[in-house]
Amino acid sequence: MIKVEEVSKKYGGEAAVEGISFSLEKGKIYGFIGPNGSGKSTTLKMIAGLVFPASGSITVNGKKVERKIAKEVAYLSELDFFYPTFTVKDMIAFSATQFPDFNMDRANELLAFMKLDPKKKLKQLSKGNRGRLKLVLTLARTAPVLLLDEPFSGLDPMVRESIVKGLLSYIDFNEQTVVIATHEIDEIEMLLDEVIAIQNGQIVAVENVEELRESKGLSVLEWMKKIFA
Amino acid sequence: MLAFKGLYLKDLKISKGNFLIGMGLLFLIVVFAYGLRGYFGEPLVPLIFFFAILVLHVLYLPVILFTSLQLEGQSQLWLHNPNGGIKLFLSKLGAALTYYSASLLATFLLLQFAISTTEISEDLYGMTEVLNNHLLLVIGGVTLTGIYISVWLLFYWTLYHSLKGIPFLSRIRWLVLLVVWIVISTVSNYLAETKVFEVIQEKGTVQLNIFSSQFVDMTGTVGQINLVSIALHVVTAIAVFLISVLLLERKVEV
């Protein structure tokens, strides 16, 4: 379980998030939605222990978040960073040595699923294939928490589809808590249990997706348009 | 151990390109030195070049380490890792030391070859004794100094990236580093001039009889080793390394 309490974070005097509080339960898939610069990425980075809150507290499964929480949190970054001299295989091998929960069989399965050539150098991969590789590295872990920051950003529909299929096939829906930050909601709407809308560093709404559809007759996209109008 | 091995191999791969560039440069210097020797008919040229390169290796470790850190610093995503800062930094130091050792060995062998094939009749400004008998001591000094500089580099690098999180300092980070450097230098110079330090230093000095008097005259203090000074440098290096680790773990953000 993830607990975020009264968390604030500033960048250069500007508040990225301001006094946000929420809880995320085990075995659910959450969508963090909001426009660019709303505080989605900062929130995910704080849960991953990669950015430190100015105030407030964050715990993952009862443990105060610090850098080493990476043992329990798998984080997919929005950044397109890679080691230029590495091959796909090198990257997989490196991750396997760093994360005790990295499952090599699953990684190989995912590589085949995503049609990635293990011998290819990362600098030779297209942006789409690097996006696929990032997902392989994240989903090959059996960590209790998966944080995916803009997994579809700048990727074509074919890649997006393969990523969604990857999520559907490889997430452990009972054991893993998944948080997907995106402003492109179309692709993942069917996956989500709950949506959290963030704007100007504050949580403006939290909804259960099923209830949203049944009681309000709205899709997440329609709801999102209404919220951010 | 598996995690450290993985980090070490990763860091070796990251710096491989720079190592190869270094070896390429060394090769070009060999060609250049022997070219000059042939052109001017001066047999000592390769020997002087290779000795200079050997001493310049004091900067090899810091340069390799800095380029490796700069690559990580582009995103800081290397920090998404359950292993502590000690492992992250030690693997970088280890990988840099590996390439340093290979480059140093190549230079050492070149120098040995130049020494064995050159008739040294002149005194070479008091260096003859060093070249013939005490190269390993020079290598030891170069290596320890290189490690010491590298540890301080880790500190300034992490401090620079830590300051990113402080809004009013993030734009003047270089200036802050300069101020920190001046303060540290001033304090250490002040401490070095105190009477207490002088007394401790005198008591901890061990004379080395292996150097020729000329070499001692040239450098002033090379003929003696100060154990207190070495101990202080070791303690300082460990403290600076641990502070860097703390900064990396608690202040550097992605």
Interface residues (C-beta under 8 A of the other chain):
Chain A: K10 Y11 G12 G13 K45 A48 L50 V51 F52 E66 R67 K68 A70 K71 Y75 S77 L79 F81 Y83 T85 F86 D90 A93 F94 A96 T97 Q98 F99 P100
Chain B: L2 A3 K5 G6 L7 L9 K10 K13 I14 K16 G17 L71 Q74 S75 Q76 L77 L79 H80 N81 P82 N83 G84 G85 G165 P167 S170 E249 R250 K251 E253 V254
